[in-house]
Each structure stands twice: as C-alpha cells, then as structure tokens.
C-alpha cells in the first residue's frame, strides 16, 4: 500500500501510471486523498499496519508506529 499524506508531489500522476504498469507478484494499493484525514488522522495508518507483511518507509513516525503496532504471527 502506498500511504502518502499531504499534497501530491510533482509528477504524482506519472508515479501512479508507473505503479499500475509495474509487473510484480504482489499488488500495490494507493489509498487516496481521503486516507488519514480529519479528526483522528493517523488512525487509518495504525489500523492497516497489522495487515501488512512489510513496511518500508523513510518516515520515522511511520517506522515507530509500525514497531508499536506489530502483531506477531
């Protein structure tokens, strides 16, 4: 899943095209503009993390949240 917040980066439409053309054995889901908005923002992220196999991030807040919500299988 692509958990992006804030304004779309320059070339974001191009990135979406590249993601849809990416041929790989897994899927990438872009969660869209309504993800993590409004009151309780970041709760959406916390809710999906336990359902992921892997979190790759450059954001330390996301890394800490992933560590805090990790559920061992």
C-alpha positions as CSV (number, residue, x, y, z in Angstrom):
1,X,0.0,0.0,0.0
2,X,1.2,3.5,-0.7
3,X,0.4,5.5,2.4
4,X,1.1,9.1,1.2
5,X,-0.1,12.2,3.0
6,X,-0.2,15.8,2.1
7,X,-0.2,17.4,-1.3
8,X,0.6,15.2,-4.3
9,X,4.3,15.5,-5.3
10,X,5.2,16.9,-8.7
11,X,4.8,14.0,-11.1
12,X,2.4,12.1,-8.8
13,X,0.2,11.2,-11.7
14,X,3.2,9.8,-13.5
15,X,4.0,7.7,-10.4
16,X,0.5,6.3,-10.4
17,X,1.0,5.2,-14.0
18,X,4.3,3.6,-13.2
19,X,2.8,1.7,-10.3
20,X,-0.1,0.4,-12.5
21,X,2.5,-0.8,-15.1
22,X,4.8,-2.4,-12.5
23,X,4.8,-6.2,-13.2
24,X,5.4,-7.9,-9.8
25,X,4.0,-10.9,-7.8
26,X,2.2,-8.6,-5.3
27,X,-0.1,-5.6,-5.6
28,X,0.3,-2.0,-4.6
29,X,-2.8,-0.1,-3.5
30,X,-2.8,3.7,-3.3
31,X,-5.1,4.7,-0.6
32,X,-6.0,8.1,-2.0
33,X,-6.7,11.6,-0.7
34,X,-9.2,10.6,2.0
35,X,-6.7,8.4,3.8
36,X,-5.7,9.7,7.2
37,X,-7.7,12.9,7.0
38,X,-9.7,14.8,9.6
39,X,-10.1,14.1,13.3
40,X,-8.1,11.0,14.3
41,X,-5.7,11.3,11.4
42,X,-3.0,8.6,11.6
43,X,-5.6,6.1,13.0
44,X,-6.1,4.7,9.4
45,X,-2.4,4.0,9.2
46,X,-2.4,2.3,12.6
47,X,-5.3,0.1,11.5
48,X,-3.7,-1.2,8.3
49,X,-0.2,-1.9,9.6
50,X,-1.1,-5.2,11.3
51,X,-2.4,-6.4,7.9
52,X,0.9,-5.7,6.1
53,X,3.7,-8.2,5.5
54,X,6.3,-5.4,5.4
55,X,6.6,-1.7,6.0
56,X,9.2,0.3,4.0
57,X,9.4,3.9,5.0
58,X,11.7,6.9,5.2
59,X,9.4,8.5,7.8
60,X,10.4,7.8,11.4
61,X,6.9,8.3,12.7
62,X,5.7,5.5,10.4
63,X,8.6,3.3,11.5
64,X,7.8,3.9,15.2
65,X,4.1,3.3,14.6
66,X,4.8,0.0,12.8
67,X,7.0,-1.1,15.6
68,X,4.4,-0.2,18.2
69,X,1.5,-1.9,16.4
70,X,3.4,-5.0,15.3
71,X,1.4,-8.2,15.8
72,X,3.5,-11.4,15.6
73,X,2.1,-14.2,13.5
